[in-house]
Amino acid sequence: MAVPNSPDRFELGWEKKQPPAEARFHVKDHICLSQSDVPKMTADLKAKPQITEFPDAIADIHQLGNGKNVVEIYDLDKNRVEVMEPPKAGEKGAE
């Protein structure tokens, strides 16, 4: 959903059924943030000394079919934060 008068947007989702396991909760219910250069942000995070204390924090880096880069970051409680590049000009959701 686009935020009025802003290039920002947000997503809100929920599970209609009871999740079969705790792990499913952590996958479906998450926050998604936008970052214009996900590979650079990920490299910057990996370069921080603190990341060595939690090597599983950056779990998945991938590229969607539309060319956007995405990284999945987990906290110590296994809650997921997804960071995705914003829509490109001409894409649905782009201002």
N, CA, C and O atoms as a CHARMM CRD file, in Angstrom:
* protein
*
  380
    1    1 MET  N      0.84900  -1.15700   0.00000 PROA 1      0.00000
    2    1 MET  CA     0.00000   0.00000   0.00000 PROA 1      0.00000
    3    1 MET  C      0.90900   1.23800   0.00000 PROA 1      0.00000
    4    1 MET  O      1.86100   1.30600   0.77700 PROA 1      0.00000
    5    2 ALA  N      0.62200   2.20000  -0.85500 PROA 2      0.00000
    6    2 ALA  CA     1.41900   3.42500  -0.94100 PROA 2      0.00000
    7    2 ALA  C      1.01800   4.39500   0.16500 PROA 2      0.00000
    8    2 ALA  O     -0.15400   4.48300   0.53300 PROA 2      0.00000
    9    3 VAL  N      1.99000   5.11300   0.68300 PROA 3      0.00000
   10    3 VAL  CA     1.73400   6.16700   1.66300 PROA 3      0.00000
   11    3 VAL  C      1.46700   7.44300   0.87200 PROA 3      0.00000
   12    3 VAL  O      2.29700   7.82900   0.04800 PROA 3      0.00000
   13    4 PRO  N      0.32700   8.11400   1.09600 PROA 4      0.00000
   14    4 PRO  CA    -0.00700   9.30800   0.32000 PROA 4      0.00000
   15    4 PRO  C      1.09000  10.37900   0.37300 PROA 4      0.00000
   16    4 PRO  O      1.68200  10.62100   1.42600 PROA 4      0.00000
   17    5 ASN  N      1.35000  11.00900  -0.76200 PROA 5      0.00000
   18    5 ASN  CA     2.33700  12.08000  -0.88600 PROA 5      0.00000
   19    5 ASN  C      3.73500  11.66000  -0.45500 PROA 5      0.00000
   20    5 ASN  O      4.48800  12.45700   0.10500 PROA 5      0.00000
   21    6 SER  N      4.07200  10.41200  -0.71800 PROA 6      0.00000
   22    6 SER  CA     5.37500   9.89200  -0.29800 PROA 6      0.00000
   23    6 SER  C      5.77100   8.74600  -1.22400 PROA 6      0.00000
   24    6 SER  O      4.90100   8.05600  -1.75600 PROA 6      0.00000
   25    7 PRO  N      7.06800   8.53500  -1.42400 PROA 7      0.00000
   26    7 PRO  CA     7.49700   7.37100  -2.19100 PROA 7      0.00000
   27    7 PRO  C      7.44300   6.09000  -1.34400 PROA 7      0.00000
   28    7 PRO  O      7.68500   4.99600  -1.85400 PROA 7      0.00000
   29    8 ASP  N      7.12200   6.23300  -0.04500 PROA 8      0.00000
   30    8 ASP  CA     7.09400   5.08600   0.85900 PROA 8      0.00000
   31    8 ASP  C      5.81700   4.27400   0.68600 PROA 8      0.00000
   32    8 ASP  O      4.79300   4.77400   0.22200 PROA 8      0.00000
   33    9 ARG  N      5.91000   3.01800   1.06900 PROA 9      0.00000
   34    9 ARG  CA     4.74300   2.14700   1.04700 PROA 9      0.00000
   35    9 ARG  C      4.87800   1.14900   2.18000 PROA 9      0.00000
   36    9 ARG  O      5.96200   0.98200   2.73900 PROA 9      0.00000
   37   10 PHE  N      3.79200   0.49000   2.51800 PROA 10     0.00000
   38   10 PHE  CA     3.85900  -0.52200   3.54600 PROA 10     0.00000
   39   10 PHE  C      2.99000  -1.70600   3.17300 PROA 10     0.00000
   40   10 PHE  O      2.04900  -1.59300   2.38700 PROA 10     0.00000
   41   11 GLU  N      3.33000  -2.85300   3.76100 PROA 11     0.00000
   42   11 GLU  CA     2.57400  -4.07600   3.54300 PROA 11     0.00000
   43   11 GLU  C      2.07400  -4.54800   4.89800 PROA 11     0.00000
   44   11 GLU  O      2.78100  -4.44400   5.90100 PROA 11     0.00000
   45   12 LEU  N      0.86900  -5.06200   4.92400 PROA 12     0.00000
   46   12 LEU  CA     0.31000  -5.61900   6.13900 PROA 12     0.00000
   47   12 LEU  C     -0.33800  -6.94200   5.77700 PROA 12     0.00000
   48   12 LEU  O     -1.20200  -7.00000   4.90100 PROA 12     0.00000
   49   13 GLY  N      0.06700  -7.97700   6.43500 PROA 13     0.00000
   50   13 GLY  CA    -0.49100  -9.28800   6.14700 PROA 13     0.00000
   51   13 GLY  C     -0.65300 -10.07600   7.42900 PROA 13     0.00000
   52   13 GLY  O     -0.02400  -9.77500   8.44400 PROA 13     0.00000
   53   14 TRP  N     -1.49400 -11.07600   7.37500 PROA 14     0.00000
   54   14 TRP  CA    -1.68500 -11.92600   8.53300 PROA 14     0.00000
   55   14 TRP  C     -2.07900 -13.31200   8.06700 PROA 14     0.00000
   56   14 TRP  O     -2.55500 -13.50500   6.94800 PROA 14     0.00000
   57   15 GLU  N     -1.87400 -14.25300   8.93700 PROA 15     0.00000
   58   15 GLU  CA    -2.19900 -15.64400   8.67500 PROA 15     0.00000
   59   15 GLU  C     -3.63200 -15.88000   9.11500 PROA 15     0.00000
   60   15 GLU  O     -3.97800 -15.59100  10.26000 PROA 15     0.00000
   61   16 LYS  N     -4.47500 -16.39900   8.22800 PROA 16     0.00000
   62   16 LYS  CA    -5.87900 -16.66000   8.56700 PROA 16     0.00000
   63   16 LYS  C     -6.03100 -17.95500   9.37200 PROA 16     0.00000
   64   16 LYS  O     -6.93900 -18.08400  10.19200 PROA 16     0.00000
   65   17 LYS  N     -5.14200 -18.89900   9.12800 PROA 17     0.00000
   66   17 LYS  CA    -5.21100 -20.17400   9.82500 PROA 17     0.00000
   67   17 LYS  C     -4.17400 -20.20600  10.94000 PROA 17     0.00000
   68   17 LYS  O     -3.19200 -19.46400  10.91900 PROA 17     0.00000
   69   18 GLN  N     -4.40700 -21.05900  11.88800 PROA 18     0.00000
   70   18 GLN  CA    -3.42600 -21.25400  12.95200 PROA 18     0.00000
   71   18 GLN  C     -2.15500 -21.82600  12.32200 PROA 18     0.00000
   72   18 GLN  O     -2.22100 -22.84700  11.63900 PROA 18     0.00000
   73   19 PRO  N     -1.00400 -21.19100  12.53700 PROA 19     0.00000
   74   19 PRO  CA     0.22500 -21.74300  11.95100 PROA 19     0.00000
   75   19 PRO  C      0.54200 -23.11100  12.54100 PROA 19     0.00000
   76   19 PRO  O      0.32600 -23.34200  13.73000 PROA 19     0.00000
   77   20 PRO  N      1.05900 -24.03000  11.70000 PROA 20     0.00000
   78   20 PRO  CA     1.34400 -25.38200  12.18000 PROA 20     0.00000
   79   20 PRO  C      2.52300 -25.45000  13.14100 PROA 20     0.00000
   80   20 PRO  O      2.64900 -26.40600  13.90700 PROA 20     0.00000
   81   21 ALA  N      3.37700 -24.45100  13.10400 PROA 21     0.00000
   82   21 ALA  CA     4.55100 -24.46400  13.98300 PROA 21     0.00000
   83   21 ALA  C      5.01800 -23.03500  14.22300 PROA 21     0.00000
   84   21 ALA  O      4.68700 -22.12600  13.46200 PROA 21     0.00000
   85   22 GLU  N      5.78300 -22.85000  15.28000 PROA 22     0.00000
   86   22 GLU  CA     6.29500 -21.52000  15.60200 PROA 22     0.00000
   87   22 GLU  C      7.10100 -20.94200  14.44400 PROA 22     0.00000
   88   22 GLU  O      7.03800 -19.74000  14.18500 PROA 22     0.00000
   89   23 ALA  N      7.85400 -21.78200  13.74900 PROA 23     0.00000
   90   23 ALA  CA     8.68500 -21.30800  12.64800 PROA 23     0.00000
   91   23 ALA  C      7.83600 -20.63700  11.56600 PROA 23     0.00000
   92   23 ALA  O      8.27900 -19.65900  10.96300 PROA 23     0.00000
   93   24 ARG  N      6.65200 -21.13200  11.31500 PROA 24     0.00000
   94   24 ARG  CA     5.76800 -20.56100  10.29400 PROA 24     0.00000
   95   24 ARG  C      5.36600 -19.13800  10.67700 PROA 24     0.00000
   96   24 ARG  O      5.28500 -18.26700   9.81100 PROA 24     0.00000
   97   25 PHE  N      5.11600 -18.89700  11.94800 PROA 25     0.00000
   98   25 PHE  CA     4.76600 -17.56500  12.42600 PROA 25     0.00000
   99   25 PHE  C      5.87200 -16.56400  12.07300 PROA 25     0.00000
  100   25 PHE  O      5.60200 -15.45500  11.61100 PROA 25     0.00000
  101   26 HSD  N      7.08700 -16.97000  12.29400 PROA 26     0.00000
  102   26 HSD  CA     8.20900 -16.06800  12.05200 PROA 26     0.00000
  103   26 HSD  C      8.40800 -15.78200  10.56300 PROA 26     0.00000
  104   26 HSD  O      8.93700 -14.73000  10.20400 PROA 26     0.00000
  105   27 VAL  N      7.99900 -16.68700   9.71000 PROA 27     0.00000
  106   27 VAL  CA     8.15600 -16.48200   8.27400 PROA 27     0.00000
  107   27 VAL  C      7.07300 -15.56200   7.72300 PROA 27     0.00000
  108   27 VAL  O      7.37300 -14.64300   6.96100 PROA 27     0.00000
  109   28 LYS  N      5.82200 -15.79700   8.09700 PROA 28     0.00000
  110   28 LYS  CA     4.71200 -15.02100   7.53500 PROA 28     0.00000
  111   28 LYS  C      4.60900 -13.61800   8.13000 PROA 28     0.00000
  112   28 LYS  O      4.43400 -12.64700   7.39400 PROA 28     0.00000
  113   29 ASP  N      4.71400 -13.50400   9.43500 PROA 29     0.00000
  114   29 ASP  CA     4.53700 -12.22100  10.09900 PROA 29     0.00000
  115   29 ASP  C      5.89000 -11.53900  10.22000 PROA 29     0.00000
  116   29 ASP  O      6.74900 -11.95400  10.99700 PROA 29     0.00000
  117   30 HSD  N      6.06100 -10.48000   9.43100 PROA 30     0.00000
  118   30 HSD  CA     7.34200  -9.79000   9.41900 PROA 30     0.00000
  119   30 HSD  C      7.14700  -8.35100   8.96300 PROA 30     0.00000
  120   30 HSD  O      6.08800  -7.98100   8.45700 PROA 30     0.00000
  121   31 ILE  N      8.17200  -7.56100   9.14900 PROA 31     0.00000
  122   31 ILE  CA     8.16800  -6.19200   8.66600 PROA 31     0.00000
  123   31 ILE  C      9.02500  -6.15200   7.40100 PROA 31     0.00000
  124   31 ILE  O     10.03300  -6.85100   7.30000 PROA 31     0.00000
  125   32 CYS  N      8.61200  -5.33000   6.44700 PROA 32     0.00000
  126   32 CYS  CA     9.37000  -5.18300   5.21200 PROA 32     0.00000
  127   32 CYS  C      9.78500  -3.72100   5.08700 PROA 32     0.00000
  128   32 CYS  O      8.94400  -2.82300   5.13400 PROA 32     0.00000
  129   33 LEU  N     11.07200  -3.49000   4.92900 PROA 33     0.00000
  130   33 LEU  CA    11.60700  -2.14800   4.77500 PROA 33     0.00000
  131   33 LEU  C     12.14000  -1.96900   3.36100 PROA 33     0.00000
  132   33 LEU  O     12.43200  -2.94300   2.66700 PROA 33     0.00000
  133   34 SER  N     12.26200  -0.72800   2.94600 PROA 34     0.00000
  134   34 SER  CA    12.74800  -0.42000   1.60600 PROA 34     0.00000
  135   34 SER  C     14.13800   0.20700   1.69300 PROA 34     0.00000
  136   34 SER  O     14.40900   1.03100   2.56700 PROA 34     0.00000
  137   35 GLN  N     15.00700  -0.19600   0.77800 PROA 35     0.00000
  138   35 GLN  CA    16.37800   0.33100   0.71000 PROA 35     0.00000
  139   35 GLN  C     16.76400   0.32900  -0.76800 PROA 35     0.00000
  140   35 GLN  O     16.61000  -0.67800  -1.45900 PROA 35     0.00000
  141   36 SER  N     17.26300   1.45800  -1.23900 PROA 36     0.00000
  142   36 SER  CA    17.53700   1.59600  -2.67200 PROA 36     0.00000
  143   36 SER  C     18.67300   0.70600  -3.18100 PROA 36     0.00000
  144   36 SER  O     18.69600   0.36400  -4.36300 PROA 36     0.00000
  145   37 ASP  N     19.61200   0.32600  -2.31500 PROA 37     0.00000
  146   37 ASP  CA    20.73400  -0.50900  -2.74600 PROA 37     0.00000
  147   37 ASP  C     20.93200  -1.63600  -1.73200 PROA 37     0.00000
  148   37 ASP  O     21.78700  -1.54100  -0.85100 PROA 37     0.00000
  149   38 VAL  N     20.14400  -2.69300  -1.85900 PROA 38     0.00000
  150   38 VAL  CA    20.18900  -3.80800  -0.91200 PROA 38     0.00000
  151   38 VAL  C     21.55900  -4.49900  -0.89100 PROA 38     0.00000
  152   38 VAL  O     22.04700  -4.79700   0.19900 PROA 38     0.00000
  153   39 PRO  N     22.20800  -4.77000  -2.03500 PROA 39     0.00000
  154   39 PRO  CA    23.53300  -5.40500  -1.96900 PROA 39     0.00000
  155   39 PRO  C     24.55200  -4.56700  -1.17900 PROA 39     0.00000
  156   39 PRO  O     25.33000  -5.12000  -0.40100 PROA 39     0.00000
  157   40 LYS  N     24.55300  -3.26300  -1.36900 PROA 40     0.00000
  158   40 LYS  CA    25.49100  -2.40400  -0.62700 PROA 40     0.00000
  159   40 LYS  C     25.15900  -2.40700   0.86200 PROA 40     0.00000
  160   40 LYS  O     26.05500  -2.51400   1.69900 PROA 40     0.00000
  161   41 MET  N     23.86200  -2.28800   1.19900 PROA 41     0.00000
  162   41 MET  CA    23.45400  -2.29600   2.59400 PROA 41     0.00000
  163   41 MET  C     23.84900  -3.61200   3.26300 PROA 41     0.00000
  164   41 MET  O     24.32700  -3.62100   4.39800 PROA 41     0.00000
  165   42 THR  N     23.64600  -4.72400   2.55000 PROA 42     0.00000
  166   42 THR  CA    23.99600  -6.03400   3.08200 PROA 42     0.00000
  167   42 THR  C     25.49800  -6.14600   3.30500 PROA 42     0.00000
  168   42 THR  O     25.93500  -6.65700   4.33600 PROA 42     0.00000
  169   43 ALA  N     26.28500  -5.67900   2.35700 PROA 43     0.00000
  170   43 ALA  CA    27.74800  -5.70500   2.49700 PROA 43     0.00000
  171   43 ALA  C     28.18800  -4.84300   3.68000 PROA 43     0.00000
  172   43 ALA  O     29.08700  -5.22500   4.42900 PROA 43     0.00000
  173   44 ASP  N     27.55400  -3.67800   3.84700 PROA 44     0.00000
  174   44 ASP  CA    27.87600  -2.80600   4.98200 PROA 44     0.00000
  175   44 ASP  C     27.56700  -3.49200   6.31000 PROA 44     0.00000
  176   44 ASP  O     28.34100  -3.38900   7.26100 PROA 44     0.00000
  177   45 LEU  N     26.42100  -4.20000   6.37400 PROA 45     0.00000
  178   45 LEU  CA    26.06800  -4.92600   7.59600 PROA 45     0.00000
  179   45 LEU  C     27.06100  -6.04200   7.88400 PROA 45     0.00000
  180   45 LEU  O     27.49200  -6.22300   9.02300 PROA 45     0.00000
  181   46 LYS  N     27.42200  -6.79100   6.84100 PROA 46     0.00000
  182   46 LYS  CA    28.36200  -7.90200   7.01700 PROA 46     0.00000
  183   46 LYS  C     29.74000  -7.42500   7.46400 PROA 46     0.00000
  184   46 LYS  O     30.48300  -8.17500   8.09700 PROA 46     0.00000
  185   47 ALA  N     30.08300  -6.18000   7.13600 PROA 47     0.00000
  186   47 ALA  CA    31.39800  -5.63200   7.49500 PROA 47     0.00000
  187   47 ALA  C     31.46400  -5.18600   8.95400 PROA 47     0.00000
  188   47 ALA  O     32.55400  -4.95100   9.47700 PROA 47     0.00000
  189   48 LYS  N     30.32700  -5.06800   9.60900 PROA 48     0.00000
  190   48 LYS  CA    30.31300  -4.62900  11.00900 PROA 48     0.00000
  191   48 LYS  C     30.81000  -5.75400  11.91000 PROA 48     0.00000
  192   48 LYS  O     30.41800  -6.90700  11.72900 PROA 48     0.00000
  193   49 PRO  N     31.66700  -5.43300  12.87600 PROA 49     0.00000
  194   49 PRO  CA    32.21500  -6.47200  13.75700 PROA 49     0.00000
  195   49 PRO  C     31.13900  -7.21300  14.55800 PROA 49     0.00000
  196   49 PRO  O     31.30500  -8.39300  14.86400 PROA 49     0.00000
  197   50 GLN  N     30.04600  -6.53700  14.89800 PROA 50     0.00000
  198   50 GLN  CA    28.99700  -7.15200  15.70100 PROA 50     0.00000
  199   50 GLN  C     28.33600  -8.33100  14.99600 PROA 50     0.00000
  200   50 GLN  O     27.82500  -9.23300  15.66000 PROA 50     0.00000
  201   51 ILE  N     28.33600  -8.34200  13.68000 PROA 51     0.00000
  202   51 ILE  CA    27.65700  -9.40300  12.94600 PROA 51     0.00000
  203   51 ILE  C     28.32200 -10.75900  13.18500 PROA 51     0.00000
  204   51 ILE  O     27.66700 -11.79400  13.05800 PROA 51     0.00000
  205   52 THR  N     29.59700 -10.77000  13.52400 PROA 52     0.00000
  206   52 THR  CA    30.27200 -12.04400  13.80400 PROA 52     0.00000
  207   52 THR  C     29.70400 -12.71000  15.05600 PROA 52     0.00000
  208   52 THR  O     29.82600 -13.92400  15.22100 PROA 52     0.00000
  209   53 GLU  N     29.08000 -11.92000  15.94500 PROA 53     0.00000
  210   53 GLU  CA    28.46600 -12.47700  17.14700 PROA 53     0.00000
  211   53 GLU  C     27.14200 -13.16900  16.82600 PROA 53     0.00000
  212   53 GLU  O     26.64900 -13.96100  17.62900 PROA 53     0.00000
  213   54 PHE  N     26.57500 -12.88500  15.68200 PROA 54     0.00000
  214   54 PHE  CA    25.30200 -13.47800  15.28300 PROA 54     0.00000
  215   54 PHE  C     25.35200 -13.80600  13.79600 PROA 54     0.00000
  216   54 PHE  O     24.75100 -13.10200  12.98400 PROA 54     0.00000
  217   55 PRO  N     26.07200 -14.87700  13.43300 PROA 55     0.00000
  218   55 PRO  CA    26.28700 -15.19400  12.01200 PROA 55     0.00000
  219   55 PRO  C     25.02900 -15.54900  11.23200 PROA 55     0.00000
  220   55 PRO  O     25.03700 -15.47700  10.00300 PROA 55     0.00000
  221   56 ASP  N     23.93500 -15.93500  11.91700 PROA 56     0.00000
  222   56 ASP  CA    22.70400 -16.30000  11.21400 PROA 56     0.00000
  223   56 ASP  C     21.79000 -15.10700  10.95900 PROA 56     0.00000
  224   56 ASP  O     20.68300 -15.28900  10.45400 PROA 56     0.00000
  225   57 ALA  N     22.21500 -13.90500  11.29000 PROA 57     0.00000
  226   57 ALA  CA    21.35800 -12.72500  11.14100 PROA 57     0.00000
  227   57 ALA  C     20.96600 -12.49000   9.68900 PROA 57     0.00000
  228   57 ALA  O     19.79900 -12.22700   9.40200 PROA 57     0.00000
  229   58 ILE  N     21.91200 -12.57800   8.78100 PROA 58     0.00000
  230   58 ILE  CA    21.62100 -12.37500   7.36100 PROA 58     0.00000
  231   58 ILE  C     21.48900 -13.76100   6.74300 PROA 58     0.00000
  232   58 ILE  O     22.47800 -14.42400   6.43200 PROA 58     0.00000
  233   59 ALA  N     20.24100 -14.17500   6.57500 PROA 59     0.00000
  234   59 ALA  CA    19.99000 -15.55800   6.19000 PROA 59     0.00000
  235   59 ALA  C     19.83100 -15.78000   4.69700 PROA 59     0.00000
  236   59 ALA  O     20.21000 -16.83300   4.18300 PROA 59     0.00000
  237   60 ASP  N     19.28000 -14.81100   4.00100 PROA 60     0.00000
  238   60 ASP  CA    18.96500 -15.05800   2.59200 PROA 60     0.00000
  239   60 ASP  C     19.05300 -13.77100   1.80500 PROA 60     0.00000
  240   60 ASP  O     18.40200 -12.78100   2.14200 PROA 60     0.00000
  241   61 ILE  N     19.84800 -13.78100   0.76700 PROA 61     0.00000
  242   61 ILE  CA    19.95200 -12.65300  -0.15700 PROA 61     0.00000
  243   61 ILE  C     19.57100 -13.20300  -1.52200 PROA 61     0.00000
  244   61 ILE  O     20.16000 -14.17500  -1.99400 PROA 61     0.00000
  245   62 HSD  N     18.58200 -12.57600  -2.15800 PROA 62     0.00000
  246   62 HSD  CA    18.17200 -13.07200  -3.46700 PROA 62     0.00000
  247   62 HSD  C     17.60900 -11.93700  -4.32500 PROA 62     0.00000
  248   62 HSD  O     17.38100 -10.82400  -3.85000 PROA 62     0.00000
  249   63 GLN  N     17.39700 -12.25100  -5.57800 PROA 63     0.00000
  250   63 GLN  CA    16.84600 -11.28000  -6.51800 PROA 63     0.00000
  251   63 GLN  C     15.52000 -11.82800  -7.03900 PROA 63     0.00000
  252   63 GLN  O     15.42900 -12.98500  -7.44700 PROA 63     0.00000
  253   64 LEU  N     14.49800 -10.97700  -7.01700 PROA 64     0.00000
  254   64 LEU  CA    13.18200 -11.35900  -7.52700 PROA 64     0.00000
  255   64 LEU  C     13.18300 -11.36200  -9.04600 PROA 64     0.00000
  256   64 LEU  O     14.11600 -10.85800  -9.67300 PROA 64     0.00000
  257   65 GLY  N     12.15500 -11.92000  -9.63000 PROA 65     0.00000
  258   65 GLY  CA    12.03000 -11.97400 -11.08300 PROA 65     0.00000
  259   65 GLY  C     11.99900 -10.60300 -11.73400 PROA 65     0.00000
  260   65 GLY  O     12.36700 -10.46500 -12.90000 PROA 65     0.00000
  261   66 ASN  N     11.56300  -9.58300 -10.99400 PROA 66     0.00000
  262   66 ASN  CA    11.51000  -8.22300 -11.53400 PROA 66     0.00000
  263   66 ASN  C     12.83600  -7.47600 -11.36000 PROA 66     0.00000
  264   66 ASN  O     12.92200  -6.28900 -11.67500 PROA 66     0.00000
  265   67 GLY  N     13.86700  -8.16000 -10.86200 PROA 67     0.00000
  266   67 GLY  CA    15.18800  -7.55700 -10.72900 PROA 67     0.00000
  267   67 GLY  C     15.46200  -6.89200  -9.39200 PROA 67     0.00000
  268   67 GLY  O     16.57700  -6.42600  -9.16000 PROA 67     0.00000
  269   68 LYS  N     14.47200  -6.83700  -8.50300 PROA 68     0.00000
  270   68 LYS  CA    14.69400  -6.22200  -7.19000 PROA 68     0.00000
  271   68 LYS  C     15.48000  -7.16400  -6.29900 PROA 68     0.00000
  272   68 LYS  O     15.23300  -8.37000  -6.27900 PROA 68     0.00000
  273   69 ASN  N     16.43100  -6.60300  -5.56100 PROA 69     0.00000
  274   69 ASN  CA    17.20300  -7.37000  -4.59100 PROA 69     0.00000
  275   69 ASN  C     16.48700  -7.35300  -3.25200 PROA 69     0.00000
  276   69 ASN  O     15.88400  -6.35300  -2.86200 PROA 69     0.00000
  277   70 VAL  N     16.56500  -8.49100  -2.55000 PROA 70     0.00000
  278   70 VAL  CA    15.89700  -8.66200  -1.26300 PROA 70     0.00000
  279   70 VAL  C     16.86500  -9.35600  -0.31300 PROA 70     0.00000
  280   70 VAL  O     17.61300 -10.24600  -0.71600 PROA 70     0.00000
  281   71 VAL  N     16.84400  -8.93700   0.96000 PROA 71     0.00000
  282   71 VAL  CA    17.61600  -9.63500   1.98500 PROA 71     0.00000
  283   71 VAL  C     16.68600  -9.92200   3.15900 PROA 71     0.00000
  284   71 VAL  O     15.83900  -9.10200   3.51400 PROA 71     0.00000
  285   72 GLU  N     16.85700 -11.09600   3.75100 PROA 72     0.00000
  286   72 GLU  CA    16.09300 -11.50500   4.92600 PROA 72     0.00000
  287   72 GLU  C     17.04600 -11.43700   6.11300 PROA 72     0.00000
  288   72 GLU  O     18.09500 -12.08100   6.11800 PROA 72     0.00000
  289   73 ILE  N     16.67100 -10.65400   7.11300 PROA 73     0.00000
  290   73 ILE  CA    17.50000 -10.47800   8.30500 PROA 73     0.00000
  291   73 ILE  C     16.69900 -10.95600   9.51300 PROA 73     0.00000
  292   73 ILE  O     15.52100 -10.62500   9.65200 PROA 73     0.00000
  293   74 TYR  N     17.33300 -11.72600  10.37800 PROA 74     0.00000
  294   74 TYR  CA    16.66400 -12.27000  11.56000 PROA 74     0.00000
  295   74 TYR  C     17.28500 -11.71600  12.83500 PROA 74     0.00000
  296   74 TYR  O     18.49500 -11.50400  12.91400 PROA 74     0.00000
  297   75 ASP  N     16.42700 -11.48500  13.84100 PROA 75     0.00000
  298   75 ASP  CA    16.93600 -11.07700  15.13600 PROA 75     0.00000
  299   75 ASP  C     17.17800 -12.32400  15.99300 PROA 75     0.00000
  300   75 ASP  O     16.99200 -13.44700  15.52300 PROA 75     0.00000
  301   76 LEU  N     17.59200 -12.12600  17.24400 PROA 76     0.00000
  302   76 LEU  CA    17.91700 -13.25900  18.11000 PROA 76     0.00000
  303   76 LEU  C     16.71000 -14.15200  18.41600 PROA 76     0.00000
  304   76 LEU  O     16.88100 -15.32200  18.75800 PROA 76     0.00000
  305   77 ASP  N     15.48900 -13.60700  18.29600 PROA 77     0.00000
  306   77 ASP  CA    14.27800 -14.39000  18.53100 PROA 77     0.00000
  307   77 ASP  C     13.73500 -15.01300  17.24600 PROA 77     0.00000
  308   77 ASP  O     12.63800 -15.57200  17.23900 PROA 77     0.00000
  309   78 LYS  N     14.49500 -14.91900  16.17200 PROA 78     0.00000
  310   78 LYS  CA    14.14000 -15.46300  14.86000 PROA 78     0.00000
  311   78 LYS  C     12.99300 -14.70900  14.17900 PROA 78     0.00000
  312   78 LYS  O     12.32100 -15.25800  13.30600 PROA 78     0.00000
  313   79 ASN  N     12.77200 -13.46600  14.57200 PROA 79     0.00000
  314   79 ASN  CA    11.81300 -12.62000  13.87100 PROA 79     0.00000
  315   79 ASN  C     12.47700 -12.09300  12.61100 PROA 79     0.00000
  316   79 ASN  O     13.65200 -11.72700  12.62700 PROA 79     0.00000
  317   80 ARG  N     11.72200 -12.05700  11.51800 PROA 80     0.00000
  318   80 ARG  CA    12.28800 -11.70200  10.22600 PROA 80     0.00000
  319   80 ARG  C     11.99600 -10.25500   9.87100 PROA 80     0.00000
  320   80 ARG  O     10.88800  -9.75900  10.07300 PROA 80     0.00000
  321   81 VAL  N     13.01200  -9.58500   9.33600 PROA 81     0.00000
  322   81 VAL  CA    12.87500  -8.27200   8.72700 PROA 81     0.00000
  323   81 VAL  C     13.32100  -8.44400   7.28000 PROA 81     0.00000
  324   81 VAL  O     14.44200  -8.87300   7.00500 PROA 81     0.00000
  325   82 GLU  N     12.42600  -8.10100   6.36800 PROA 82     0.00000
  326   82 GLU  CA    12.73200  -8.19200   4.94000 PROA 82     0.00000
  327   82 GLU  C     13.09100  -6.79500   4.45800 PROA 82     0.00000
  328   82 GLU  O     12.38300  -5.83400   4.75800 PROA 82     0.00000
  329   83 VAL  N     14.17400  -6.67600   3.72300 PROA 83     0.00000
  330   83 VAL  CA    14.55800  -5.39500   3.13700 PROA 83     0.00000
  331   83 VAL  C     14.57000  -5.58700   1.62300 PROA 83     0.00000
  332   83 VAL  O     15.26100  -6.46000   1.09600 PROA 83     0.00000
  333   84 MET  N     13.78900  -4.75000   0.93500 PROA 84     0.00000
  334   84 MET  CA    13.59800  -4.89300  -0.50100 PROA 84     0.00000
  335   84 MET  C     13.81400  -3.55000  -1.18800 PROA 84     0.00000
  336   84 MET  O     13.52400  -2.49500  -0.62400 PROA 84     0.00000
  337   85 GLU  N     14.31800  -3.60600  -2.39100 PROA 85     0.00000
  338   85 GLU  CA    14.46500  -2.37200  -3.16900 PROA 85     0.00000
  339   85 GLU  C     13.08800  -1.84900  -3.55700 PROA 85     0.00000
  340   85 GLU  O     12.17700  -2.63900  -3.80700 PROA 85     0.00000
  341   86 PRO  N     12.92400  -0.53600  -3.61000 PROA 86     0.00000
  342   86 PRO  CA    11.61000   0.05500  -3.94400 PROA 86     0.00000
  343   86 PRO  C     11.24200  -0.20800  -5.40900 PROA 86     0.00000
  344   86 PRO  O     12.09400  -0.57800  -6.21600 PROA 86     0.00000
  345   87 PRO  N      9.95300  -0.01100  -5.74000 PROA 87     0.00000
  346   87 PRO  CA     9.53600  -0.18200  -7.12500 PROA 87     0.00000
  347   87 PRO  C     10.31300   0.74900  -8.05300 PROA 87     0.00000
  348   87 PRO  O     10.62800   1.88400  -7.69400 PROA 87     0.00000
  349   88 LYS  N     10.61100   0.26000  -9.23100 PROA 88     0.00000
  350   88 LYS  CA    11.31500   1.06900 -10.22600 PROA 88     0.00000
  351   88 LYS  C     10.28500   1.87700 -11.00800 PROA 88     0.00000
  352   88 LYS  O      9.10300   1.53200 -11.02100 PROA 88     0.00000
  353   89 ALA  N     10.72600   2.94100 -11.65300 PROA 89     0.00000
  354   89 ALA  CA     9.83200   3.79000 -12.45000 PROA 89     0.00000
  355   89 ALA  C      9.02700   2.93200 -13.41000 PROA 89     0.00000
  356   89 ALA  O      9.58200   2.07300 -14.09400 PROA 89     0.00000
  357   90 GLY  N      7.72300   3.16000 -13.46500 PROA 90     0.00000
  358   90 GLY  CA     6.85000   2.42600 -14.35900 PROA 90     0.00000
  359   90 GLY  C      6.29000   1.14700 -13.75600 PROA 90     0.00000
  360   90 GLY  O      5.37600   0.54800 -14.32400 PROA 90     0.00000
  361   91 GLU  N      6.82100   0.71700 -12.61500 PROA 91     0.00000
  362   91 GLU  CA     6.35100  -0.48200 -11.93500 PROA 91     0.00000
  363   91 GLU  C      5.14300  -0.15500 -11.06700 PROA 91     0.00000
  364   91 GLU  O      5.00300   0.97500 -10.59900 PROA 91     0.00000
  365   92 LYS  N      4.27700  -1.12700 -10.85300 PROA 92     0.00000
  366   92 LYS  CA     3.14900  -0.94200  -9.95900 PROA 92     0.00000
  367   92 LYS  C      3.68200  -0.56700  -8.57300 PROA 92     0.00000
  368   92 LYS  O      4.59500  -1.21600  -8.06200 PROA 92     0.00000
  369   93 GLY  N      3.11800   0.47200  -7.96900 PROA 93     0.00000
  370   93 GLY  CA     3.56000   0.94900  -6.66600 PROA 93     0.00000
  371   93 GLY  C      4.55800   2.08700  -6.75600 PROA 93     0.00000
  372   93 GLY  O      4.83200   2.74200  -5.75000 PROA 93     0.00000
  373   94 ALA  N      5.10900   2.33900  -7.93400 PROA 94     0.00000
  374   94 ALA  CA     6.05400   3.43800  -8.10600 PROA 94     0.00000
  375   94 ALA  C      5.27100   4.74400  -8.26500 PROA 94     0.00000
  376   94 ALA  O      4.20900   4.77900  -8.88500 PROA 94     0.00000
  377   95 GLU  N      5.80900   5.78300  -7.70400 PROA 95     0.00000
  378   95 GLU  CA     5.15400   7.10500  -7.83200 PROA 95     0.00000
  379   95 GLU  C      5.65700   7.81100  -9.05700 PROA 95     0.00000
  380   95 GLU  O      5.23200   8.93100  -9.34200 PROA 95     0.00000
